Amino acid sequence: MRVLIVGCGYVGLPLGTELVRQGHEVFGLRRSAEGSETLVAAGIKPLTGDITQPSDLQSLPGPFEWVVNTVSSTKGGAEEYKEVYLQGTRNLVDWLAGSSIQKYVYTSSTSVYGQTDNSQVKESSSTEPKSQTSQVLVETERFLLDAFQARRFPTIILRAAGIYGPDRGHLFLQYLKNEARIAGKGERIINMIHRDDLVGMIIAALKNGRAGEVYNAVDDEPVTQIHFFRWLSETLGKHMPPFATEEENSQRKRGLTNKKVSNRKVKMELGYAFQYPTFRQGYTAEIQRLDQAGQLNTEPEPR
Ligand SMILES: NC(=O)c1ccc[n+]([C@@H]2O[C@H](COP(=O)([O-])OP(=O)(O)OC[C@H]3O[C@@H](n4cnc5c(N)ncnc54)[C@H](OP(=O)(O)O)[C@@H]3O)[C@@H](O)[C@H]2O)c1
């Protein structure tokens, strides 16, 4: 297949690498040519362009049979989200509709689920998040699903949980730096996905996903923050992080969700088998990698 990866970053680059390995012709789009040699080394053809600029898209060397949008907003505000996710997606659909495109996969986020009651959420659960940035993602999803309904635009949405893997994972990295704090009583649920499983799921969706469908991209084990830290603490032989102060807690509370995201659909419909079914396997691999590279700092925080 002729494949375009829009946003060739943390997820897009290994995705492209794997698709090249499987024999596809892969193009990777970024805003700047900086770092193009990494793409070339992976066998990916680098393209430059900004999806917020329709004229940039017109000059790309189409057509493409598979397109994956893994663009991420570098800045966090709602205006930036509207520009990059919503307008960027509109521009891509306008440009691609009517071409020979067979599948379009978009990596949305489990932050579209605004539930705060610890409940299990699946793809049909309501998506009414409080946070403005997540509302933009909901709007982007709606736009894509409408494009499927109205024009059979072959969209598939993957709602990714917190992505971790080599050099990524917010709480883990904070913990290693002795900067982690347990929020509240540590009961908030964390939903995660290893980068390589997200890559695997994108490929499964390209091959076997049904257009017009939404799939949660999350592993088998939603875990409370305190259990996650306890596992890290036992695995690394390092203290538990301290509890956050009341002030820190009140700052963090706004917009926080609390839910267990189900991966049943991706397993049942795409037959996806996880490489890292839980954070235990995924972080064991990462800890071993860091250890072998001499980069694992398990120095405890001075008390
Ligand atoms: N991180 C998480 O935990 C998480 C959770 C849920 C969902 N997601 C989603 O997962 C996907 C993959 O994230 P990631 O971590 O791989 O992101 P990333 O490493 O930040 O990569 C994003 C890529 O998008 C490119 N890009 C940004 N703006 C662009 C634009 N306007 N036009 C063209 N290219 C643009 C960037 O390249 P340049 O800067 O060179 O342009 C970069 O290559 C994203 O869709 C993200 O929203 C992430």
The ligand as a Gaussian input file, in Angstrom:
#p B3LYP/6-31G(d) Opt

LIG

0 1
 N        0.784000      11.284000      24.583000
 C       -0.275000      10.653000      24.996000
 O       -0.311000      10.087000      26.094000
 C       -1.496000      10.595000      24.105000
 C       -2.700000      10.151000      24.646000
 C       -3.795000      10.035000      23.807000
 C       -3.677000      10.337000      22.470000
 N       -2.496000      10.790000      21.955000
 C       -2.400000      11.053000      20.504000
 O       -1.481000      10.117000      19.950000
 C       -0.943000      10.654000      18.734000
 C        0.542000      10.453000      18.683000
 O        1.181000      11.272000      19.645000
 P        2.763000      11.385000      19.738000
 O        3.114000      11.276000      21.146000
 O        3.385000      10.452000      18.739000
 O        3.009000      12.899000      19.235000
 P        4.411000      13.614000      18.966000
 O        5.564000      12.760000      19.330000
 O        4.318000      14.987000      19.558000
 O        4.428000      13.739000      17.373000
 C        3.550000      14.570000      16.718000
 C        4.028000      14.770000      15.292000
 O        3.109000      15.636000      14.643000
 C        3.845000      16.589000      13.855000
 N        3.008000      17.781000      13.749000
 C        2.566000      18.586000      14.751000
 N        1.783000      19.561000      14.265000
 C        1.721000      19.360000      12.917000
 C        1.070000      20.038000      11.862000
 N        0.315000      21.131000      12.087000
 N        1.225000      19.575000      10.591000
 C        2.008000      18.473000      10.345000
 N        2.639000      17.776000      11.317000
 C        2.499000      18.225000      12.586000
 C        5.126000      16.777000      14.660000
 O        6.223000      17.139000      13.849000
 P        6.776000      18.632000      13.759000
 O        6.740000      19.215000      15.140000
 O        8.154000      18.478000      13.196000
 O        5.833000      19.244000      12.850000
 C        5.394000      15.362000      15.147000
 O        6.098000      14.647000      14.168000
 C       -1.408000      12.094000      18.668000
 O       -2.514000      12.176000      17.802000
 C       -1.846000      12.405000      20.089000
 O       -2.822000      13.408000      20.124000
 C       -1.411000      10.922000      22.746000

